[in-house]
């Protein structure tokens, strides 16, 4: 992340050649291998942010959801910066994710989930285009959260609130995916479905789809 920022500041091409030996720079200018758990954590957040960008580009959401998703993208940049900068005991000038970030996610979860019916089974990803894309973003954030907790455990200088934030964010994206599918309705898991009806459609089902 630091190499990318350095290139952006100077207006240079995106390649800096400083990472050609598999080493990169953290936010405090310390050098680490690109396999460092902190790199894996903020890289996973970048992927999750890209998934949100794709979802927004679909144009499939009402204005309030668009606003929330765009602001979440901004938050994720701040999460990346936090993960990419080791904690310091003194003179820590890096902006950090705090409990207020977590609280805002929880408030948004409560706001949108209050408009949804209770679930009676597991939700199968899909539905509308917007809903399916947010289900995908949800799984990307879950992976970012796992990578973050791994960095917390292995490095000891990672802000634990980043993990809490990503945990709540995944829940919010699940709720927003359901919100996007509100008119369509959730597609719910049916236990033992193919054991009862088989995998291929019956003649009656095929006829119904052609009507």
Secondary structure, DSSP 8 states (H G I E B T S, - for coil): -HHHHHHHHHT--S--STTTTSEEE-TTS-EEETT-HHHHHHHHHHHHHHHHHHHHHTT-S-HHHHHHHHHHHHHHHHHHHHHTS---SS---S----HHHHHHHHHHHHHHHTTS---SS-B-S-SSHHHHHHHHHHHHHHHHHHHHHHHHHHHS-S-HHHHHHHHHHHHHHHHHHHHHTTTT---B--TTHHHHH-SS--HHHHHHHH-
